[in-house]
Amino acid sequence: MNILIIENTWMGDTRYGFFDKLLLNAFTILPTLYARKIAAITPKQHTVTIINERNSIIDFSKKYDLVNINYTTSTAKRAYEIADEFRKKGITVVLSGIHASLMPKEAKEHSDSILLGWGELNWLDFLNDYEENKLKLEYKHKKYDKNTKIPPINIKLPAFVISGAIEATCGCPYKCDFCPESNIIEGSQFYKRPVDEVIEEIKNLPQKFFTFYDTSMTIDPKYTKELFRNMIGLKKKFSCNGNVDVLANDIEFVKLSKKAGCTSWLLGFESFSQQTLDNVNKITNKVEEYKKAVENIHDNRMIVVGDFMFGFDTDTKDVFDETLKQIKILGIDAADFNILTPLPGTSIYDKLEKEKRILTKDWSQYTLKNPVFKPKNMTSVELLAGVRKMYCEYYSIPNNIKRIFKSMRLGMLPFLLVFQRTFAAAMSHRKLFF
Ligand code: SF4
């Protein structure tokens, strides 16, 4: 069988120009993980082609037997266009991903079948049924358990890829009110792969640098410490996500991460207001611990990438200046600024829907960079202007130079990462806002 897997990223149908593409291929980029897992578990008699719409064009005239599109809310519109086009040609289309799981009725209108929850857990059943001509309309959520085997995902990609990707755990038990990942059925179930399996996969990665795609490496510090101990000596470097609670309080954990090869921690700070964090159930964050978390990471010569979100009901127009001030005080090395977005399936969506504050259900607007609801203490125009201002000021040329030079004290790799992050942010900022 000839199988095509399309993984739309959150950038949706944004296509890059020639020079952007050249730079992206040189400096980036996080390769897709879902598609590679699917390719890894597909029996070898089938041919699997992976396309990332972000920088490739789909050839609808090619003869495929089966097309799997994995998508999120912001790329749903484009995913449905692609699905409809293939189905017109009589090609079977199966949809998967967070949005398909949270809005199955909508997904079924554009597909022959859908995979709910973690698509990779249903893929082989789906393939068998397809071959035996007894396809179901939907494949129910399945749990990761000790019998689940995710094979190494070292699939050769057609392009040169600088950075590899690994997943040691999946799911997140915290359920922040705005987070779709933890709100799909089984999304809050936390699954850990056996450490020796993960180590074997890391050893076999062709790249020296990789990213842990786990939602957070600090959910089970005991597990992660064992993993990090076993990584010492592998001579690999990596980036990963974590939460403030552990990074501020567990020095042994932070030191071990450095010894294992960590160069950068991405932290979802979201806000400098404890009231805001408490209101949205971000239980891992205590604002008073931010400073300690950042210091611990810097003391161990790693960089801090911060994620921030704006538009909460407790946010007023002052939130932008205040956040910029605090980010500077903490010395955060790179940052991303998002607009609170009521993604379907989250409690924020239910709340705003009930209060009739959702302005549009055009999912292509749900990129985290557009105000798609009425904020409480400012207008949506002010919210958008505030986030633009965050990007313009944080990524102004003098600030970029200062941050990039400052990161040199942490070593060559952290310096290059800050440089790359700054460059990528400047590019996406330009694409998304102007
Ligand atoms: S900690 Fe992160 S992954 Fe977990 S629920 Fe909150 S936002 Fe989602």
Residues whose N, C-alpha, C, O or C-beta is under 5 A from the ligand:
A	BS01	SF4	C172 Y174 K175 C176 C179 S182 T215
